[in-house]
């Protein structure tokens, strides 16, 4: 959905379960923390809604694999920090995300990078981010 940011924030998610929304929000905030320009975190931008829309139209088994990845990352944090990723403070989430993105195993790096690409596409498509970046569509394309 191109205008996921306009949806009812109380509407149920199409694909993600509540615990998966919490994990996605935690990742989105670590990837795009509050501050900077625009001062809009990934969680505030509603990237869990964006990812939900992508996964809802994606075919199995890819969408299910990404769901499993969310749970794997949340559980992995338990091993290193004693609690799930979604329950860590922001600094610890950022540090974990950086470790995963720079992990020695290319499969870990690739999986986490792929997930952050989906989140980044949503963030870059948000109207506040596009306006802050000064993106102009000279051919008249707007969404």
C-alpha positions as CSV (number, residue, x, y, z in Angstrom):
1,X,0.0,0.0,0.0
2,X,1.6,3.3,-1.1
3,X,-0.2,5.4,1.5
4,X,0.3,3.2,4.6
5,X,0.9,6.2,6.7
6,X,-2.6,7.4,6.2
7,X,-4.3,4.3,7.6
8,X,-6.1,4.1,10.9
9,X,-3.5,3.5,13.6
10,X,-6.0,1.4,15.5
11,X,-6.8,-0.9,12.6
12,X,-5.7,-4.5,12.9
13,X,-2.6,-5.6,11.0
14,X,-3.0,-7.8,8.0
15,X,-0.1,-10.1,8.5
16,X,2.0,-9.2,11.6
17,X,1.0,-10.4,15.0
18,X,1.2,-8.0,18.0
19,X,4.6,-9.4,19.2
20,X,5.9,-9.1,15.6
21,X,4.8,-5.5,15.5
22,X,6.7,-4.8,18.7
23,X,9.8,-6.4,17.3
24,X,9.5,-4.4,14.0
25,X,8.9,-1.2,15.9
26,X,12.0,-1.9,18.0
27,X,14.1,-2.5,14.9
28,X,12.7,0.5,13.0
29,X,13.5,2.8,15.9
30,X,17.0,1.4,16.1
31,X,17.5,1.8,12.4
32,X,16.0,5.3,12.4
33,X,16.2,6.8,15.9
34,X,14.4,10.0,16.8
35,X,16.3,13.1,16.0
36,X,18.1,14.4,12.9
37,X,16.2,15.8,10.0
38,X,13.4,15.0,10.0
39,X,13.1,14.3,13.7
40,X,11.0,11.2,13.0
41,X,12.0,7.8,14.3
42,X,11.2,4.6,12.3
43,X,8.7,3.7,15.0
44,X,7.0,7.1,14.8
45,X,6.9,6.8,11.0
46,X,4.9,3.6,11.4
47,X,7.3,1.3,9.6
48,X,5.6,-1.7,11.1
49,X,2.5,-0.8,9.1
50,X,4.6,-0.4,6.0
51,X,6.3,-3.8,6.5
52,X,2.9,-5.4,7.3
53,X,1.6,-4.1,3.9
54,X,4.6,-5.6,2.1
55,X,4.4,-9.0,3.8
56,X,0.6,-9.2,3.4
57,X,1.0,-9.1,-0.4
58,X,4.2,-11.2,-0.5
59,X,3.8,-14.9,-1.3
60,X,4.8,-17.7,1.0
61,X,7.4,-18.9,1.9
62,X,9.2,-15.5,1.7
63,X,6.8,-13.6,4.0
64,X,6.8,-16.4,6.5
65,X,10.6,-16.5,6.4
66,X,10.8,-12.8,7.3
67,X,8.3,-13.4,10.1
68,X,10.6,-16.1,11.4
69,X,13.6,-13.8,11.1
70,X,11.8,-11.2,13.3
71,X,11.4,-13.9,16.0
72,X,14.9,-15.2,15.6
73,X,16.4,-11.7,16.1
74,X,14.2,-11.1,19.2
75,X,15.3,-14.5,20.6
76,X,19.0,-14.0,19.8
77,X,19.0,-10.9,21.9
78,X,18.0,-13.0,24.9
79,X,21.3,-15.0,24.5
80,X,23.4,-11.9,24.6
81,X,21.4,-9.4,26.7
82,X,19.0,-11.6,28.8
83,X,15.8,-10.3,27.2
84,X,14.2,-10.1,23.8
85,X,15.2,-7.4,21.3
86,X,11.9,-5.6,21.6
87,X,12.5,-5.2,25.4
88,X,16.0,-3.7,25.2
89,X,16.6,0.0,25.6
90,X,17.4,1.9,22.4
91,X,21.2,2.0,22.8
92,X,21.3,-1.8,23.2
93,X,19.0,-2.3,20.2
94,X,21.2,0.0,18.1
95,X,24.3,-1.9,19.2
96,X,22.7,-5.3,18.4
97,X,21.6,-4.1,15.0
98,X,25.1,-2.9,14.2
99,X,26.6,-6.2,15.3
100,X,24.1,-8.1,13.1
101,X,24.7,-5.8,10.1
102,X,28.5,-6.4,10.4
103,X,28.3,-10.0,11.5
104,X,31.1,-12.3,10.3
105,X,28.6,-14.7,8.8
106,X,27.3,-13.5,5.5
107,X,24.0,-15.2,6.0
108,X,23.3,-13.1,9.1
109,X,24.5,-9.9,7.4
110,X,22.3,-10.7,4.4
111,X,19.2,-11.5,6.3
112,X,19.3,-8.5,8.5
113,X,20.3,-6.2,5.6
114,X,17.3,-7.5,3.6
115,X,15.0,-6.7,6.5
116,X,16.4,-3.2,6.9
117,X,15.9,-2.6,3.2
118,X,12.2,-3.2,3.6
119,X,12.1,-0.8,6.6
120,X,14.2,1.8,4.7
121,X,11.9,1.7,1.7
122,X,9.0,2.6,4.0
123,X,11.0,5.3,5.8
124,X,12.1,6.9,2.5
125,X,8.6,6.8,1.2
126,X,7.1,8.6,4.2
127,X,5.9,12.2,3.3
128,X,7.9,13.8,6.1
129,X,11.1,12.2,5.0
130,X,10.5,13.0,1.3
131,X,9.8,16.6,2.2
132,X,12.9,16.8,4.4
133,X,15.0,15.3,1.6
134,X,13.6,17.8,-0.9
135,X,12.5,15.1,-3.2
136,X,10.7,16.5,-6.2
137,X,9.1,14.4,-8.8
138,X,9.5,16.5,-12.0
139,X,7.3,14.2,-14.1
140,X,4.3,14.8,-11.9
141,X,4.5,11.5,-10.1
142,X,3.2,11.9,-6.5
143,X,1.7,9.4,-4.0
